[in-house]
Amino acid sequence: MTPTPIWRRYARLFGPDPAADVKDELRFHLQAKIDDLVTQGWSPESARQEAARQFGDLRALQQIGVRIGEKMERGKRLKDHWNDSLQDVRYTFRTLSRDPGFAATSILILALAIGANIAVFSVVNALLLRPLPFPDSRELVWIAPPPTGCGLSCATYSADAYEEFRAQSRAYQDVTGYEAFTTPDNFRLTGRGEPEPATGIEVIGNFFQVLGVQPAMGRLFTADEARGGPQPVTLLGNAYWRRQFNADPAIVGQAIELNGTPITVVGVLPESFDFGAIFSPGAKVDLFTPLDLKLEHDWGNIVTLLARLKPGVTVTQALDDANRVAPNIYFNTKYPETLGRYKGNLIPVPLKDYVTGKLRRSLIALWCAVGAILLIAGVNLSNLLLARAVARAKEFAVRGALGASRGRIVRQLLMESLALSSAGAALGLGLALLLIAWLSHQGSVALPLLGTLRIDGQALGWTVLVAISTAMIFGLLPGLRIASGNLQEMLKDSGSGAGLARKHEPLRAALVIFEVALACVLLVSAGLLLRSFVKVLDVDLGFQPGRAASIQVEYDDSAPTNDARRGKRGEIFQQIITRVSAIPGVEAAGICDFLPLGPNRSWDAPVPKGRTAVPGELPEPLVYVITPGFIHAMGIRLHGRDFTWTDGPHSDAVVLINASAARFYWPGEDAVGKILMRGKEEDRIVGVVDDVHEENVEGATGSQIYYPATQQQPDWAQLVVRTSMQPASLAASVLHALRALNPKQPAAEFRPIQTIVDRAVSPRRFFMLLVAAFAGLGLLLAALGIYGVISYSVTQQSQAIGIRMALGASVGHVQRQVLVRTLRLAVAGMVLGTLVALAVARLISSLLFSTLSWDLPTYFGMALALLLVAAISGYIPARRASAVNPMEVLRSY
Amino acid sequence: MDTAKLEFFRGTLDVLILKALAWGPLHGYAITNLLRRQSDDALLLEEGTLYPALWRLENRGSLDAEWGLSGNNRRAKFYRLTPQGRRQLRHEVRTWEAYAGAVAKVLGATQPPLSKEIA
């Protein structure tokens, strides 16, 4: 075989052509055969015929050839591509390892941004995107009245209402509910050494069946047990079972002692079921007992309702159904006049909306914040790549001259940004894992479903998506920029590539302005949220949470008559308070049944004496049954007098009301001394107290009324102690004093009142801290961006600076010039950012608390912070600029 | 025996092509000639069989092809063994020899085996 002559090499100039190749090959074969036959003595014409005959079906053969050829061509192209890519990867690692500082900086920046994105995505996924952890959870609805001012009592339903609603509704597979008026530590586990507190909740018998929760061990409640049953039974929560019973599987079927009564454990709930995480965020529930509706008929509104829709039934249809049923429902079937009380008050909403709907805006804001962080980080990466690309212009020019296509060079740059963002994503995933692990254990943050936080397949998918799109978007810009340049010009350019750098400077400056603007928006948002949070902390709660603590007190006031009970209870409470007040450091002590910012209840509306009221016209105040000393121990301001121990079962009935109630009943008058009618009973008002924030810190307050524990029946007893010391230091002595009076007193938690307030503001604190952290990160990244650009341009211009200094420019002059340039970029970014921030602030205004969206101090603070950071990141390169030695520069010419 | 009708056993064609190329690069026509001459005109390879086999082997990576000039200065496609093709050749020669030996043994037998052994 002789090599192909040069002209033949261009036969396939326009790419491979398998069809032509096959044709050529077969034609050659035919020709060779004809030649041979002619040599053997055939005439050319008959030789041609003979050869064609021998060859057979030429066309079929050609087709086979073309098919195989095309297949081969495809395989070859794929292989080439793969080889090129491998080469690019190898080259990428080589170039990146040659510049570890650049690689480390970019990877770190990306890791922070991508890590924040993964973590927030996981939070959003757990709270918003993922369905609730129940089978067919979309069928579950929460049924509640529209919000009102009278607390939990107006958000719940009576036992009769539940039964009638369940019987008459047609939209649901089944309806269930639970007893809403539970306080923490309402049980004590006895018979196992010291009494231990436990939180139990009474659920309607079919509660777990409706949710679709299967027990991990044992069984659920039977219908018989739900109606009182032959013996008391309970289901244990998984966490409680592990904590209190060391995950002992033999506990099922055994009896445990709650409040001194044996109660049989019929099952243990699965780990995936966390009542608190869904229905009472930030609080734990240990065990469940069936709610015997028979005993609850005269108790007023006590249950919350939830239900499972029939398949295919929409929430709107369910609402129509509820509106149809509502007029036929009694509050209490014994009283016909209570028919139709729930008209318009049975509104089903998807359970998911009830649980997390309020958080939607906050979460979306958070998601946007991390998105902005990613943009800033991406712009930084873009800027760094651009700076590097300029420095490497010669390398690209040489590669181009050696035959690398522009596409290949762009691909190379993309490969580099992909390598960086992949490494950043891997590191970011690690950071996110840490952050998620920390977040999911914030049990005290009153956010639902926080415990279900985890990095799952979706989060990993999100990571990959973020990493690739970051690399594509921010790697493409410098790539295209470089590839669009004139390679020859680059080759001719002097070593520093100064001309090229100048060409890219507007783009780099624009990128910096963009990221400063983004950081500015983040800072303003974080600032507004921070201001709101400070304002929330400043809210006058109506009581002094500092240096006060509470503990659940166990007492036994059983007596034959109500009066005897009141008397006995008064004695017990007085003993407790006297004993506890004697402890050194205790300033005041008192007992109340419901503490602020927790559950609450209301009774029928009282009527000012001498007035007749239309039902529904008067407010139903929240009711608190308290002892003397409580008002002082809570630090509630009082006008008039506190209850005394002489306000007993046989003396005049007395009450305290809050300022809102007083204003409502007797506007412009002093309420002290006035009479409120409770049915036919007269209650004399002895004092007016400040409004206490009972339901939440941020909302308005309604009417409140306080009764003495010696005249009305409290549901529980929470002892509140005010001290001059750290509240926690009193825990042991208070418990000791309580045990001395009642050995059955469990070791209930001694909770500083501040923790109750902290828990109430924890969601706001949570979001504020996250947004502030992201704003800080954004500021840092923007500072890095500014520093990068200024520092780079100083390096590029060191010759010019040197010459200017040689011509007499002072150090101060040079520094000032660099600083002015820096600040110009920062101010341009800030102006743009402020405009965007104004729009964004309006969008998040529903998340703010008594803070205007154009809150001036926030904007000034942001401007100051940005200018300061910009000045610092400009000062470092400015100093370097002024340190240029003019002589050296001149000599280098 | 009618040489034209001598069928190629399945798999024999590949090993013959590989063997033909063991001496150096050849184009398709030269391969048919070589096989005919070396088999003393017993093996007549049809074009319809040869070329698909060549292309298949090329696609599988056993052969490499390159355009060059034939003896009478025509453009022809030359096939050459790749290292993988050389390995394949060695392997198939061994298989073929073992097979042929076994077949020869059976056909060359002069007496039946002991009845115990086949029962």
Interface residues (C-beta under 8 A of the other chain):
Chain A: M1 T2 P3 T4 P5 R8 A11 D21 D24 E25 L26 F28 H29 Q31 A32 K33 D35 Q54 F55 G56 D57 A60 L61 I64 G65 I68 G69 K71 M72 G75
Chain B: P25 H27 G28 Y29 E46 E47 G48 Y51 P52 W55 R56 E58 N59 E66 W67 G68 L69 S70 N72 R74 R75 A76 K77 F78
